[in-house]
Amino acid sequence: MQNRPSYISILLTIFLLIGSFNAYSVSNDIGEIINKAGMQRMLSQRIMKAYILKGIGDAPQLANSQLFESISLYESNLKYINRFTSKLKTDVGYNVLVNQWEDFKAIIKNTPTQKGARILLDMSDELLKKANTLTQNLQVLSGVQGSELINVAGRQRMLSQKISKLYMAYCWKIKGEEALDEMMMVLSEYEVALDFLRQSQKNTKQIKNNLRRVSGQLKFAQKSFDQLDQGQYLIHVVNSTTDTMLRQMDAVTQLYVENMSSYSGVAKR
């Protein structure tokens, strides 16, 4: 009987923590926090792609602009996410992401070289994994219906940039045929997730139209990849097309964030 009060105290503490988290979810938009965390996945690939594009020497001003704008946005997102994660007692993977980012940033700002690119390619993949872990942990912790749609749509942004990164890595001879093999696997993954999103009963007319446009851009990108068999490197076309896919999926993700409060459930995978 002496242990009973302590059990009651522990249960009360747990309920208070859950209650405070739910209150925070409602008042501070947990959907946007998941969105920002998910965006870090995309930025890890976009920054790497811009580094390689700058090294190739095609459109150096565009590549430089993409590189440093993406670095600035990454750091801004970290600050935004930290305002939430710093209040949690649970480790959701924020600190390990920050540490990985600092190591990556120290090299990525240097003048691009093929040797540096080979080192950074592996680091960009690790940075992606850490950001994905953070995003998934936040989704589970939130318990908010509709958050899976935000996570999946946000992940499509990353996949578009990973496709572009692998294409550029092959063109700059950072990676060989394995880059194209991986790119085709990512393309397949992109198509599966796009199909999942298109089947969601939560899609508004605007979301449906945006997803339809993304499908069109994907088909256009695939035609560019076919040209590699003929030795044609369509760097500008691939960069432009995947950036359009990124913008369109970002718009879809934002719509899911805005509409999340009206969801009573999510599509089943």
Secondary structure, 3 states (H helix, E strand, C coil): CCCHHHHHHHHHHHHHHHHHHHHHHHHHCHHHHHHHHHHHHHHHHHHHHHHHHHHHCCCHHHHHHHHHHHHHHHHHHHHHHHHHHCCCCCCCCHHHHHHHHHHHHHHHCCCCCHHHHHHHHHHHHHHHHHHHHHHHHHHHHHCCCCHHHHHHHHHHHHHHHHHHHHHHHHHCCCCCHHHHHHHHHHHHHHHHHHHHHHCCCCCCHHHHHHHHHHHHHHHHHHHHHHHHHHCCCCHHHHHHHHHHHHHHHHHHHHHHHHHHHHCCCCCCC
